[in-house]
Amino acid sequence: MSQKVSDDYPGKAPIMSDKQLKEIATAKYQTKAAEETQSFDFPTEVIELPSKGKLYPSDNPLSKGTIEMKYMTAKEEDILSNQSFIKNGVVLDKLFKSLIVTPCNYNDLLLCDKNAIMIAARILGYGKDYEMKVVSPSSGDQIDYSVDLTKLKEKEIDWSVWDSGENSVLFDLPASKRQVRLKMLTQGDQSKMDAELKGLAKLKKNATVSTMMKYVIIELDGDADKQKIRQFVDKGLLAIDSRAIRNFINKCTPEIDFNIEIPDGETGDTFRSQLTIGLDFFWPDANL
């Protein structure tokens, strides 16, 4: 015997907006992540983000300025030894996703905060001490030095250029006198850039700088049309303006300062060097 179908079925349910669908998907993702987190008993640490959470929307979990991460287990060592992940260049992203406990969208993560997560992952996996080799500027001798990764500081920046809760800043181009709005790149941006650059590489094209500019610039003279911005980068962005953008972004990017002071055994003074991250950073038993 047939039943009368409700007038609301099929196709008469109210149509949801993209924003509503995104909110539902985010809620489901966060609920699932929280359930997975609660199902395991492992020690965690709360890591401070260089951005202080100021460049994330207020409804993003990362806006708190911290992220919770768990200590590395054998599961994560399996990730580090996965040859497929290594070959495809995604092994560290797989590792970081596995270690992050805070329910958040990994693609929302700012690249400047990702460096802090990388350092934290190394500490939570293999300890705070990292052995590196540097060359003394006075004698030219090679020095073995142990870096305490917990002592790395954050770069001092002028926070006044940023509006809290908004990842964008206006910048006047010095040569063309045009005004652009710039943003800090996220992990999602990086993934799109990598895919774009991979496609260009197949065509024997190297466009690293211009591709980055197409993602960093989000408005041109108040116009957010992406196609117009891309055309401007390809045909109208002067080299002097491109360099000015990169210098400005570097100056106001909150991030870990990889500069370290190393004692020089020859003179008794110290000299400044960059923390060099090698293969042994996450593969300490690798035969180098």
C-alpha positions in Angstrom: 0.0 0.0 0.0 1.5 3.3 -1.0 1.9 6.2 1.5 1.4 9.8 0.8 4.7 11.6 0.7 5.1 14.8 2.6 5.0 18.1 0.6 8.4 18.8 2.1 9.9 15.8 0.3 11.8 15.8 -1.9 13.5 19.2 -2.6 11.3 21.5 -0.6 13.5 21.8 2.5 14.9 25.3 2.9 18.1 26.0 1.0 21.1 26.8 3.2 23.7 29.4 2.4 27.4 28.6 2.0 28.0 30.2 5.4 25.5 27.9 7.1 26.9 24.8 5.3 30.4 25.9 6.4 29.3 26.3 10.0 27.7 22.9 10.0 30.8 21.2 8.5 33.1 23.0 11.0 30.9 22.0 13.9 30.9 18.3 12.8 34.7 18.5 12.3 35.3 20.0 15.7 33.0 17.5 17.4 34.7 14.5 15.7 38.2 15.9 16.6 37.1 16.4 20.2 35.7 12.8 20.4 38.9 11.4 19.0 41.0 13.5 21.5 38.9 12.3 24.5 39.3 8.6 23.4 43.1 8.6 24.2 45.1 9.2 27.3 48.2 11.1 26.4 50.2 14.0 27.8 49.8 17.3 26.0 51.4 20.8 26.1 49.8 24.1 25.3 52.0 26.0 22.7 51.9 29.8 22.3 51.5 31.0 18.7 53.7 33.8 17.5 50.6 35.5 16.0 49.0 35.6 19.5 45.8 34.6 17.7 45.4 38.3 16.6 45.2 37.5 12.9 42.4 34.9 13.1 38.7 35.6 13.2 37.2 35.6 16.7 35.2 32.4 16.0 38.4 30.4 15.0 39.8 28.3 17.9 43.3 29.6 17.0 42.2 33.1 17.9 43.0 32.2 21.5 46.7 32.5 20.6 47.6 29.0 21.7 47.3 25.5 20.3 47.4 22.2 22.3 49.7 19.4 21.0 50.4 15.9 22.2 53.7 14.2 22.7 54.9 12.1 19.8 54.1 8.4 20.0 55.0 5.3 17.9 52.1 6.3 15.6 53.8 9.5 14.7 57.1 7.7 14.1 55.2 5.5 11.6 54.2 8.7 9.8 57.8 9.9 9.7 58.9 6.6 8.2 56.1 6.5 5.6 58.0 6.6 2.3 54.9 7.6 0.3 54.4 10.7 2.6 58.1 11.5 2.2 58.1 11.2 -1.5 55.1 13.4 -1.9 56.4 16.0 0.4 53.6 15.8 2.9 55.2 14.0 5.8 55.6 17.0 8.1 52.0 18.1 7.5 50.8 14.6 8.3 52.9 14.7 11.5 51.7 18.1 12.6 48.0 17.2 12.0 48.5 14.0 14.1 50.1 16.0 17.0 47.6 18.9 17.1 44.9 18.3 19.7 43.0 21.6 19.4 40.0 21.1 17.1 40.8 23.4 14.2 41.0 23.5 10.5 44.7 22.8 9.6 44.4 24.9 6.4 43.5 28.0 8.5 46.9 27.8 10.2 49.2 30.8 9.4 52.6 29.8 8.0 54.2 32.0 10.7 52.6 29.9 13.4 53.5 26.7 11.6 57.1 27.2 12.4 56.3 27.3 16.1 54.4 24.1 15.7 57.4 22.5 13.9 59.7 23.5 16.8 57.2 22.2 19.4 56.8 18.9 17.5 60.6 18.4 17.6 60.6 19.1 21.4 57.6 16.8 22.1 59.2 14.1 20.0 62.9 14.0 20.7 63.6 16.6 23.3 64.6 20.3 23.5 68.3 19.9 22.6 69.3 19.9 18.9 72.9 19.4 17.9 74.2 21.5 15.0 77.5 22.3 13.4 78.6 25.9 12.7 81.7 27.5 11.4 83.6 30.1 13.6 83.9 33.4 11.8 87.2 34.1 13.6 89.0 30.9 13.1 87.1 29.1 10.4 86.9 26.0 12.6 83.8 23.9 12.8 82.0 24.1 16.2 79.6 21.6 17.6 76.8 23.4 19.4 73.7 22.2 21.2 70.7 24.5 20.8 68.1 24.6 23.5 65.0 24.9 21.3 62.9 26.1 24.3 65.1 29.2 24.4 64.2 30.4 20.9 62.5 33.8 21.0 59.8 35.4 18.9 60.7 38.2 16.5 59.7 41.7 17.7 57.3 43.4 15.4 55.1 46.5 15.2 51.6 45.1 16.0 50.0 48.5 15.3 49.9 47.7 11.5 47.5 44.8 12.1 43.8 45.1 13.1 43.0 42.4 15.7 41.0 39.6 14.2 41.7 40.6 10.7 44.5 39.1 8.5 45.1 42.0 6.3 47.0 45.3 6.1 47.0 48.2 3.6 50.3 49.0 1.9 51.2 51.8 -0.6 53.5 50.7 -3.4 56.5 53.1 -3.5 57.0 53.2 -7.2 53.6 52.8 -8.9 51.8 54.7 -6.0 49.0 52.2 -6.1 47.5 50.8 -2.9 47.3 47.1 -2.1 45.8 45.0 0.8 48.1 42.2 1.9 47.6 39.1 4.0 49.7 36.6 5.8 49.6 33.2 4.0 47.9 30.2 5.5 48.6 26.5 5.1 45.6 26.4 2.7 47.3 29.1 0.6 50.6 27.2 0.6 48.8 24.1 -0.6 47.2 26.0 -3.5 50.5 27.7 -4.3 52.4 24.3 -4.3 49.8 22.8 -6.7 50.0 25.9 -9.0 53.8 25.9 -9.0 53.9 22.1 -9.7 51.7 22.7 -12.8 53.9 25.5 -14.0 57.0 23.4 -13.5 55.6 20.9 -16.0 55.5 23.7 -18.5 59.1 24.5 -17.7 58.1 27.8 -16.0 59.5 29.2 -12.8 57.2 31.7 -11.2 57.8 31.4 -7.5 57.8 35.2 -6.7 54.8 36.2 -8.9 52.7 33.2 -7.7 53.3 34.2 -4.1 52.3 37.8 -4.9 49.0 36.6 -6.3 48.1 35.1 -2.9 49.6 37.8 -0.7 47.8 40.6 -2.5 44.0 40.4 -1.8 43.0 43.9 -3.0 44.2 46.4 -5.6 43.1 50.0 -5.1 40.1 48.6 -3.1 39.1 46.0 -5.7 39.2 42.4 -4.6 38.7 40.9 -8.0 41.2 38.0 -8.1 41.5 38.0 -11.9 42.4 41.7 -12.0 45.0 41.1 -9.2 46.6 38.3 -11.2 46.7 40.4 -14.3 48.3 43.2 -12.3 51.0 40.9 -10.9 51.8 39.4 -14.3 51.8 42.7 -16.3 52.0 45.7 -13.9 53.8 44.8 -10.7 57.2 46.5 -10.8 60.1 44.6 -9.4 60.8 47.5 -6.9 57.2 47.3 -5.6 57.4 43.5 -5.4 60.5 43.7 -3.3 58.9 46.4 -1.1 56.0 44.1 -0.4 58.3 41.2 0.5 60.3 43.4 2.8 57.2 44.8 4.5 55.7 41.4 5.0 58.9 40.1 6.5 59.1 43.1 8.8 55.6 42.7 10.2 55.3 38.9 10.3 55.1 37.5 13.8 57.3 34.4 13.9 60.0 32.4 15.7 63.4 34.1 15.5 65.9 31.5 14.3 68.9 33.7 15.1 71.0 32.2 17.9 74.1 33.5 19.8 77.0 30.9 19.8 80.1 31.1 22.0 83.3 31.2 20.0 85.9 29.1 21.7 88.7 31.0 19.8 88.0 34.5 21.1 85.6 33.9 24.1 83.1 36.2 22.4 79.8 35.1 20.8 78.7 35.3 17.2 75.2 35.2 15.6 74.2 32.3 13.4 71.0 30.9 12.0 69.4 27.7 13.4 70.0 25.3 10.5 67.4 22.5 10.4 68.7 19.4 8.8 67.4 15.9 8.1 68.2 14.9 11.7 65.7 17.4 13.1 62.9 14.8 12.8 65.1 11.9 11.8 67.8 11.9 14.6 68.9 8.4 13.8 69.4 9.1 10.1 72.9 8.3 8.8 74.1 11.7 7.6 
